[in-house]
Amino acid sequence: MSCTAVIAVTLVGSAAALAAARLQPEAAMAWNGFVTTIETRIKGELQAPNGFLALDFTPDAAEARRTLLLGELVVEQMSGPALGAPSSHAEHWRGAVFIQGASAMRIVDGLEQGPPPSEDVVRSTVLDRGPGWMEVSMRLRRKAVLTVVYDTDHIVTFTRESATRATSTSKAIRIVEVADADTPQEHVVPASDDRGFLWRLNAYWRYQDVVGGAIVECESITLSRDVPLVVRFLVNSIVERTARESITRTLIAMRTRFAQRGA
C-alpha cells in the first residue's frame, strides 16, 4: 500500500480527523495579529528606498532574480510569526515567476477583468467593481489526500505604485465548503459541519517591470484547523506539498495568461 493510501485510510478511520471543526475566537484573534505583522512588514518593504519584491529583502535575492530570468519559478515557505493559537494552523508561502514580454501595467489591466483560470480556480465571476477594486466570487478546488471544494468571495484591490511597479491584495470575505460538488446532490456544508480545512485566505501580489518582461510575486497566507495529532506526522508533509503545488500552479497560470507569446 502506498504512503498516500496509508494516510487516506488513517484519515478516514479517524473520527477526530474528519469531524467538524469550529474557528475559535482565540484563533481568529491570533490570525488578525498574524496578518497585521505580515502587512506591516510588506508596507515597510514597499516604502524602502532599495528593493521592491519580497525576495529583494532576502540574502539570496540576486540568485533568485537570476533563477527567475532563466525561466524557472522561485517558491518557498516563509518563516515568520507563529500563530500561537490552539487547534489552528497557518501556512505562509511566497512564489515568483518571470513573464516574458509582459509589463506590470498590462498584467494589472488584465487582472482587473478577473483572475486567470487555473487548476485550483474552477470558475470565477466579478460581482462588483469600482476604481482600484473589485469583488470576485470563485469556486476553489484543493486536493491533497482529500479533495475539498469551496465557494469563496474575495475583495481584490489594485495599486499602481509607479509606471513600472504595481501591487494587489486579495482577501477572502466568505469561504464555505461545498459537498458533492458538480453533482445533483451538491450543497453548501453548514458552518457547524465544516471540517476546517480553509478558514481564511489572503494573497499579496507585486508586479515589477524588468528587462524583457515582468516579475510577478505572490505571498499567500491561509488559516485552517490544526492537523490532528493522530495523523500529524503523516499529514504535515502532504499539507506543505499541497501549498507549494497550489502557488506553483497559480504562478504558471499567470505566465500562461500574460506571456507575450500567449497573450
C-alpha positions as CSV (number, residue, x, y, z in Angstrom):
1,M,0.0,0.0,0.0
2,S,1.4,3.4,-1.0
3,C,2.1,6.1,1.6
4,T,-0.8,8.2,0.3
5,A,-3.1,5.3,0.6
6,V,-2.0,4.7,4.2
7,I,-2.7,8.3,5.0
8,A,-6.1,8.2,3.4
9,V,-7.0,5.1,5.4
10,T,-5.8,6.6,8.6
11,L,-7.8,9.8,8.0
12,V,-11.0,8.0,7.1
13,G,-10.6,5.7,10.0
14,S,-10.1,8.6,12.5
15,A,-13.3,10.4,13.5
16,A,-11.2,13.1,15.1
17,A,-9.5,13.8,11.7
18,L,-12.7,14.3,9.8
19,A,-15.1,15.8,12.4
20,A,-16.4,19.3,12.1
21,A,-14.1,22.0,13.4
22,R,-15.0,25.4,14.7
23,L,-12.9,28.5,14.3
24,Q,-12.3,29.5,17.9
25,P,-12.3,33.2,18.9
26,E,-8.7,33.0,20.1
27,A,-7.6,31.6,16.7
28,A,-9.4,34.4,14.9
29,M,-7.7,37.0,17.1
30,A,-4.3,35.3,16.5
31,W,-4.9,35.3,12.8
32,N,-5.7,39.1,12.9
33,G,-2.4,39.7,14.7
34,F,-0.6,37.4,12.2
35,V,-2.0,39.4,9.3
36,T,-1.1,42.7,10.9
37,T,2.5,41.6,11.4
38,I,2.8,40.5,7.8
39,E,1.1,43.6,6.3
40,T,3.4,45.9,8.4
41,R,6.4,44.1,7.0
42,I,5.1,44.4,3.5
43,K,4.3,48.1,3.9
44,G,7.9,48.7,5.1
45,E,9.3,46.8,2.1
46,L,7.3,48.8,-0.3
47,Q,8.5,52.1,1.2
48,A,12.1,51.0,1.3
49,P,14.5,53.0,-1.0
50,N,16.0,49.8,-2.3
51,G,14.1,46.7,-3.3
52,F,10.5,46.1,-4.2
53,L,9.8,42.4,-4.3
54,A,9.8,40.4,-1.1
55,L,12.6,38.3,-2.4
56,D,14.7,41.5,-2.6
57,F,14.9,41.5,1.2
58,T,16.4,38.0,1.4
59,P,20.1,37.1,1.5
60,D,19.8,35.2,-1.8
61,A,18.0,38.0,-3.7
62,A,20.4,38.2,-6.6
63,E,20.5,34.5,-7.1
64,A,16.6,34.3,-7.0
65,R,16.4,37.0,-9.7
66,R,18.8,35.2,-11.9
67,T,16.8,32.0,-11.5
68,L,13.6,33.8,-12.4
69,L,15.1,35.3,-15.6
70,L,16.2,31.8,-16.7
71,G,12.6,30.9,-16.8
72,E,12.3,28.9,-13.5
73,L,9.9,29.6,-10.7
74,V,11.1,30.5,-7.2
75,V,8.7,29.1,-4.5
76,E,9.5,28.8,-0.8
77,Q,7.8,28.5,2.6
78,M,8.3,31.7,4.6
79,S,9.3,31.8,8.2
80,G,7.6,34.4,10.3
81,P,5.5,35.0,13.4
82,A,4.0,31.8,15.0
83,L,0.2,31.8,15.1
84,G,0.2,30.8,18.7
85,A,-3.4,29.6,18.9
86,P,-4.7,26.1,19.7
87,S,-6.4,23.9,17.2
88,S,-5.4,26.1,14.2
89,H,-2.6,26.3,11.7
90,A,-1.3,29.0,9.3
91,E,0.6,28.4,6.1
92,H,2.8,31.2,4.7
93,W,4.3,30.8,1.2
94,R,5.9,33.1,-1.4
95,G,6.5,32.4,-5.1
96,A,7.6,34.4,-8.1
97,V,7.7,34.0,-11.9
98,F,9.2,35.9,-14.8
99,I,6.7,36.6,-17.6
100,Q,8.4,37.3,-20.9
101,G,7.1,40.2,-22.9
102,A,4.7,41.4,-20.2
103,S,4.5,44.6,-18.2
104,A,3.3,45.3,-14.7
105,M,0.6,47.7,-16.0
106,R,-0.7,45.3,-18.7
107,I,-0.9,42.5,-16.1
108,V,-2.9,44.6,-13.7
109,D,-5.1,45.8,-16.5
110,G,-5.9,42.2,-17.3
111,L,-6.4,41.1,-13.7
112,E,-8.9,43.9,-13.2
113,Q,-11.1,42.0,-15.7
114,G,-10.9,38.9,-13.5
115,P,-8.5,36.2,-12.3
116,P,-6.9,33.9,-14.8
117,P,-8.2,30.3,-14.8
118,S,-6.1,27.6,-13.1
119,E,-6.4,24.1,-11.8
120,D,-7.3,25.5,-8.4
121,V,-9.9,28.0,-9.7
122,V,-12.8,26.1,-11.2
123,R,-14.6,29.2,-12.1
124,S,-14.8,32.9,-11.2
125,T,-17.2,35.8,-11.6
126,V,-16.7,39.5,-10.9
127,L,-19.6,40.5,-8.6
128,D,-18.9,44.2,-8.3
129,R,-16.2,46.7,-9.1
130,G,-15.0,50.2,-8.5
131,P,-11.9,52.3,-9.1
132,G,-9.0,50.2,-8.0
133,W,-11.0,47.3,-6.5
134,M,-13.4,44.5,-7.3
135,E,-15.3,41.8,-5.6
136,V,-14.9,38.3,-7.1
137,S,-16.7,35.0,-6.5
138,M,-14.6,31.9,-7.1
139,R,-15.0,28.2,-6.8
140,L,-11.8,26.7,-5.5
141,R,-10.7,23.1,-5.5
142,R,-8.0,21.9,-3.2
143,K,-6.7,18.4,-3.5
144,A,-4.2,16.6,-1.2
145,V,-5.3,13.3,0.3
146,L,-8.8,14.6,0.2
147,T,-10.4,16.8,-2.4
148,V,-12.3,19.8,-0.9
149,V,-14.3,22.4,-2.8
150,Y,-15.1,25.9,-1.6
151,D,-17.3,28.7,-2.8
152,T,-15.5,31.9,-1.9
153,D,-15.8,35.7,-2.3
154,H,-12.8,38.0,-2.3
155,I,-12.2,41.7,-2.2
156,V,-9.3,42.5,-4.5
157,T,-7.5,45.9,-4.5
158,F,-5.0,47.2,-7.1
159,T,-2.4,49.9,-6.6
160,R,-0.2,51.3,-9.3
161,E,2.9,52.2,-7.4
162,S,4.7,53.8,-10.4
163,A,4.8,53.4,-14.1
164,T,6.7,50.1,-13.7
165,R,5.5,48.7,-10.4
166,A,2.2,47.7,-9.0
167,T,0.6,45.7,-6.2
168,S,-2.6,44.0,-5.4
169,T,-4.2,42.3,-2.4
170,S,-6.9,39.7,-2.3
171,K,-8.7,38.8,0.9
172,A,-11.4,36.2,1.2
173,I,-14.5,37.6,2.9
174,R,-16.6,34.4,2.5
175,I,-15.4,30.8,2.5
176,V,-17.9,27.9,2.5
177,E,-17.3,24.2,2.0
178,V,-19.3,22.5,-0.8
179,A,-20.2,18.9,-0.6
180,D,-20.9,16.7,-3.6
181,A,-19.7,19.4,-5.9
182,D,-21.0,19.4,-9.5
183,T,-23.5,16.7,-8.9
184,P,-27.3,16.8,-8.4
185,Q,-26.6,16.4,-4.7
186,E,-24.4,19.5,-4.4
187,H,-24.9,21.6,-1.3
188,V,-23.2,24.0,1.0
189,V,-21.9,22.5,4.2
190,P,-23.3,24.3,7.2
191,A,-20.7,26.1,9.3
192,S,-21.4,23.7,12.2
193,D,-20.3,20.8,9.9
194,D,-17.4,22.5,8.2
195,R,-14.2,20.4,8.5
196,G,-12.0,23.5,8.9
197,F,-9.6,22.9,6.0
198,L,-9.7,26.5,5.0
199,W,-10.9,29.3,7.2
200,R,-9.0,32.3,5.9
201,L,-7.1,33.1,2.7
202,N,-5.1,36.3,1.9
203,A,-2.8,36.9,-1.1
204,Y,-0.4,39.8,-1.6
205,W,0.9,40.4,-5.1
206,R,3.7,42.5,-6.5
207,Y,4.4,43.2,-10.2
208,Q,7.6,44.8,-11.5
209,D,8.9,45.5,-14.9
210,V,12.4,44.1,-15.7
211,V,14.4,43.8,-18.9
212,G,12.4,41.5,-21.3
213,G,9.2,41.3,-19.3
214,A,7.9,41.5,-15.7
215,I,8.3,39.6,-12.5
216,V,5.1,38.6,-10.7
217,E,5.4,37.7,-7.0
218,C,2.7,36.2,-4.7
219,E,2.7,35.9,-0.9
220,S,-0.1,33.7,0.3
221,I,-1.3,33.0,3.8
222,T,-4.0,30.7,4.9
223,L,-5.7,29.6,8.2
224,S,-7.0,26.2,8.8
225,R,-7.6,23.7,11.6
226,D,-4.6,22.1,13.1
227,V,-3.7,18.6,11.9
228,P,-4.9,16.1,14.5
229,L,-2.1,14.5,16.5
230,V,-3.0,11.0,15.4
231,V,-2.1,11.8,11.8
232,R,0.2,14.9,12.1
233,F,3.4,13.0,11.5
234,L,1.9,11.7,8.2
235,V,0.0,14.7,7.0
236,N,2.2,17.7,7.6
237,S,4.5,16.9,4.6
238,I,1.3,16.5,2.5
239,V,-0.1,19.8,3.6
240,E,3.2,21.6,2.8
241,R,3.5,19.9,-0.6
242,T,-0.1,20.9,-1.4
243,A,0.5,24.5,-0.5
244,R,3.7,24.6,-2.7
245,E,1.9,23.0,-5.6
246,S,-1.0,25.4,-5.3
247,I,1.1,28.5,-5.5
248,T,3.1,27.0,-8.3
249,R,0.0,26.3,-10.4
250,T,-1.2,29.8,-9.8
251,L,2.1,31.4,-11.0
252,I,2.1,29.1,-14.1
253,A,-1.4,30.2,-14.9
254,M,-0.3,33.8,-14.6
255,R,2.6,33.2,-17.0
256,T,0.3,31.3,-19.4
257,R,-2.2,34.2,-19.5
258,F,0.2,37.1,-19.8
259,A,3.3,35.9,-21.6
260,Q,3.7,37.8,-24.9
261,R,3.6,34.6,-26.9
262,G,0.2,33.6,-25.5
263,A,-1.5,37.0,-24.8
